[in-house]
Amino acid sequence: MARGFRHWIVHLGAVGFIPLGLLDGSVVPVPGSMDVLIIILSARRRDLWPLYTLMATIGSVVGLYITYHLAQKGGKEALAKRVRAHALQRVQNAFDRWGWGAIAVPAVLPPPVPMVPFVMAAGAMQYPVNKFLLALALGRVARYTILGFLAARYGRHILSFFRHLGRLGPFFIVGLIVAAVIGFLVFQAKRNKHPVAPAAGQD
């Protein structure tokens, strides 16, 4: 059944991101499924990778928005029943510290970073829907653009690489990109903290 479902989703092409996004955005997500689909499709049809990026973003945002809306109606009591206390505390701390970044950053990061708890917390805490959608869309666009571009660029080679890594393939690529971004941000923060002094004789 699982194999048949995978073949059906791949056969749908760009449209397949909608039902898969609805499933992945539910309280029982399928980690990495959207990543794998965009890699397979973009490697097969390199000219269509921007379309796949767009459809993957739409499918993911729609699926997660439904979870957000349900949590918004259920409130904090419903959230406490579905998310463990220690995980809930970490999510709330992330919102207190980072604001909309608590949605945007997990939207970029690959599993095992969970997305659904952050989405449910945003809904239960009545986080503004426009800020939620913007942060989620930006994060997903960044993530799927990276995967779609790399798959289209390297085609069959990246598929062969993923076969050797198994399910860890998409997460490995996104992890490398995220590590590079974090390294750049840390470098910039240190540079701003310790600016280079102007040379003698200069204003």
C-alpha positions in Angstrom: 0.0 0.0 0.0 2.8 2.4 0.9 4.6 1.7 -2.3 1.5 2.2 -4.3 0.9 5.5 -2.6 4.4 6.7 -3.4 4.0 5.8 -7.0 0.7 7.6 -7.2 2.1 10.7 -5.6 5.1 10.8 -8.0 2.8 10.1 -11.0 0.8 13.2 -10.1 3.8 15.4 -10.6 3.5 19.0 -9.3 -0.1 18.3 -8.1 1.1 15.6 -5.8 2.6 18.2 -3.5 -1.0 19.2 -2.4 -2.2 15.9 -0.9 1.3 15.1 0.4 1.4 18.6 2.0 -1.9 18.0 3.7 -0.7 14.7 5.1 2.7 16.1 6.1 1.2 19.1 7.8 -1.1 17.0 10.0 -0.5 16.0 13.6 0.9 12.7 12.1 3.5 14.1 9.7 5.7 12.1 7.2 9.2 13.6 7.8 11.1 14.2 4.6 8.4 13.1 2.2 8.1 16.6 0.5 11.9 16.8 0.3 12.2 13.4 -1.4 9.4 14.2 -3.9 10.8 17.6 -5.0 14.3 16.0 -5.5 12.9 13.1 -7.6 10.7 15.4 -9.8 13.3 18.1 -10.2 16.0 15.6 -11.2 13.6 14.1 -13.8 12.4 17.4 -15.2 15.1 20.0 -14.6 13.3 22.8 -16.4 10.3 22.5 -14.0 12.1 22.8 -10.7 10.8 26.4 -10.0 7.2 25.0 -10.5 7.9 22.1 -8.1 9.4 24.6 -5.5 6.2 26.7 -5.8 3.8 23.8 -5.5 5.8 22.2 -2.6 5.6 25.5 -0.8 1.8 25.9 -1.4 1.1 22.3 -0.3 3.2 22.6 2.8 1.7 26.0 3.8 -1.9 24.8 3.2 -1.3 21.6 5.2 0.3 23.4 8.1 -2.2 26.2 8.1 -5.0 23.7 8.7 -3.1 22.4 11.8 -2.6 26.0 12.9 -6.3 26.8 12.5 -7.3 23.7 14.5 -4.9 24.6 17.3 -6.2 28.2 17.2 -9.7 26.9 17.9 -8.6 24.4 20.5 -6.5 26.8 22.4 -3.7 26.0 24.9 -5.7 23.2 26.6 -5.8 21.2 23.3 -2.1 21.9 22.7 -1.2 20.6 26.2 -2.9 17.3 25.3 -1.0 16.7 22.1 2.5 18.1 22.9 4.6 16.9 25.8 5.2 19.4 28.6 9.0 19.7 28.1 8.6 20.1 24.3 5.9 22.7 24.8 8.1 24.7 27.1 10.9 24.7 24.6 8.5 25.9 21.9 7.1 28.7 24.0 10.7 29.8 24.9 11.5 29.9 21.2 8.5 32.1 20.5 9.4 34.4 23.4 13.0 34.8 22.2 12.7 34.7 18.4 9.1 35.7 17.5 8.3 34.9 13.9 11.8 33.3 13.6 10.4 30.4 15.7 8.3 29.5 12.6 10.7 30.5 9.8 13.8 28.7 11.1 12.1 25.2 11.8 10.5 25.6 8.3 14.0 25.6 6.8 15.6 22.9 8.9 15.3 19.2 8.1 14.1 16.5 10.4 14.6 15.6 13.2 13.6 19.3 13.9 9.8 19.1 14.4 7.6 21.5 12.7 4.1 20.6 13.8 4.6 21.6 17.6 5.7 25.1 16.5 2.7 25.4 14.3 0.3 24.2 16.9 1.9 26.5 19.5 1.4 29.5 17.1 -2.2 28.7 16.7 -2.9 28.0 20.4 -1.1 31.2 21.4 -3.2 33.2 18.8 -0.1 34.2 16.9 -1.1 36.6 14.1 -2.1 34.6 11.0 -0.4 37.0 8.6 2.9 36.8 10.4 2.6 33.0 10.7 1.9 32.6 7.0 4.7 34.9 6.0 7.3 33.2 8.2 6.2 29.8 7.1 6.2 30.6 3.4 9.7 32.2 3.6 11.1 29.2 5.4 9.6 26.7 3.0 10.6 28.6 -0.1 14.2 28.7 1.1 14.2 25.0 1.8 12.5 23.8 -1.3 14.5 26.2 -3.6 17.7 24.7 -2.2 16.6 21.1 -2.8 14.9 21.8 -6.2 17.9 23.7 -7.6 20.5 21.1 -6.5 18.4 18.3 -7.9 17.9 20.1 -11.2 21.6 21.0 -11.3 23.1 17.6 -10.6 20.2 15.5 -11.9 20.9 11.7 -11.9 24.1 12.2 -9.8 22.2 13.5 -6.8 19.7 10.7 -7.1 22.5 8.1 -7.0 24.0 10.0 -4.1 20.7 9.8 -2.2 20.3 6.1 -2.9 23.6 5.5 -1.0 22.5 7.7 1.9 19.0 6.4 2.0 16.4 8.6 3.8 19.2 10.8 5.1 20.0 12.2 1.7 17.8 15.3 1.6 18.5 16.0 5.3 22.2 15.9 4.6 22.0 18.5 1.9 19.8 20.8 3.8 21.9 20.3 6.9 25.0 21.4 5.0 23.3 24.6 3.7 21.9 25.4 7.2 25.4 24.9 8.7 26.8 27.3 6.2 24.2 29.9 6.9 24.6 29.6 10.6 28.4 29.9 10.2 28.0 33.0 8.1 25.6 34.6 10.7 28.0 33.8 13.5 30.9 35.4 11.5 28.8 38.5 10.8 27.8 38.8 14.5 31.5 38.6 15.6 32.5 41.1 12.9 29.8 43.6 14.0 30.9 43.1 17.7 34.5 43.8 16.9 34.6 46.2 14.0 37.9 46.9 12.3 39.4 50.1 13.4 40.1 52.7 10.7 43.7 53.1 9.5 45.6 56.1 10.8 45.0 59.3 8.8 41.6 58.2 7.6 38.3 59.8 8.8 
